[in-house]
Amino acid sequence: MWLAEIHSGLDALDENPSVDSHRVAMMGFSLGSFLSLSAGAIDPSQIAAIVEYYGGLPPNLQYGAKSMPPTLILHGDKDVLVPVANAHELDELLTKNNRPHEMKSTKARITHSTFRSFRSGTTPTMREMRGVAA
């Protein structure tokens, strides 16, 4: 159901004359990341790039890694909800299939909920966050 909605949205963007359909990228956090990667594995022609935070590619869609769009993998080593092993597996899979990608992980106190809790004051400092994308 969710993937059908994503593809419906991508189709609508393709039909919109004010959108350059060759420059549409997806970004997802957690489940949104799994969905973005799934969409890229199923139909990479509609997605120029993917940025995924704290997700992974479901095992039943790993065959699609051979044609995935460029992907940025961001994951905190302290994530207890989605293990950082998912990021390492995706990195290995994309490397094996010679797909353009980059992986950034950090040993800082960055957990799964970091991006949802900026307002709570419990998040790492901006300096620590730069360590993820550096």
N, C-alpha and C positions, 0 to 999 in steps of 0.2 A: 504494500500500500504506500509506504513512504517513498520508495524508489519510483513508483509511478507518479507521485506528486512532484518529485524532483525532475523527472524527465518531462513532465507537463510544463513545469516552469522553464526548463531549458528550451523546450520547443517554442514557448511564448517569446523568449528572448531572441531566438533565431528569427522569428517572424517580425520582430520590432525593428523598423528601419533606423531608429536612432541608436541601436545597439550594435557594436561591432562583434558579431557572434564568434569571431576568431580570438577574442580576448576575454571570454567569460571564464572566470576561475571560481573554484569553490573553496570554502574554508569551513571546517567543522570542529567542534569541541565534543569529545566523548562520543556519544551516539551519533552526533552530527558528523563526526570524523569517520566513523565506520560507514555511514551512509555516503559521504563524499567519495571515499575510496571505493566503495561498491559501485557507485555510479561511474567512476572513472574506469573501473575494471570491465564493466558491462558495455559501456558506449563511450569510449574516450574521444570520439569525434566531436562531441559537444562541449568539451572541457579543455581549456588551454593549460590549466595548472591546478594543483591541489595543495592547500596548506592544511595539515591535520595536526590537531592538538589532542594527545591522550587517546588515541584510537588504535585501529588496526584494520587489516583486510581479512574478512571472514575466510576461513579455509576453503569453503566451497566456491569462492571466486578467485582464488589465487592463480588460476589459469589465465586470468585477464591481466596479470602483471606484465605480460610480454608486450602490451600495447598501452600501458598506463601513461597519462600525461606527466610532465615534470611535477615532482612532488617534494614538498618540504615537510619533514617529519619532526615534530617538536614534542618532547616527552620529558617529564620530571622523573628522576630516578627514585623518588620517594612516593610515587603513585601507588596507593594500595588498592584502588578500584580496578584500574586497567594496568596490568603489569607492564613495566618498561620492556619486558621480553617481547611484547607485541611489536614495539617499535623496531627492535633489533631484527625480528623476523621479517618485517616489511623491508627494512634496509637490505638484508641479505637477499630477499626475493627480487627486489628491484635491481640490485647489483648483478645477480645471476642472469637477469633478463636484459642487461645493458640499458636500463631505463634511466633517464636523467632524474636525479634526486639528490637530496641532502638531508642528513639527519643531525639533529642537535638534541642532546640530552644534558642534564645538569645534575650534579650531586648536591646542589643547594637545597634548601628546605622547601622545594617546590613539589606540591602534591597535586592530586587530581583536581581538587576544588580551587586551586589558586586563582584562576581567572574569574571565578564566580564570587570570590570573596574580597575583591579590591576594596569595597566600601567598609568592610568589617575591621580593617586595620590589622588583620592577621596575615596579610600577604607579605612576601619578601619585598625588600627594597627594590627600586628601579635598577640599582647597580647589580643586584643578584639576578634580576630578570634579564638584563643584557647578557648575562652568561649563557642563557638558553639560546639566544639567537646569534651569539658571536661566533 
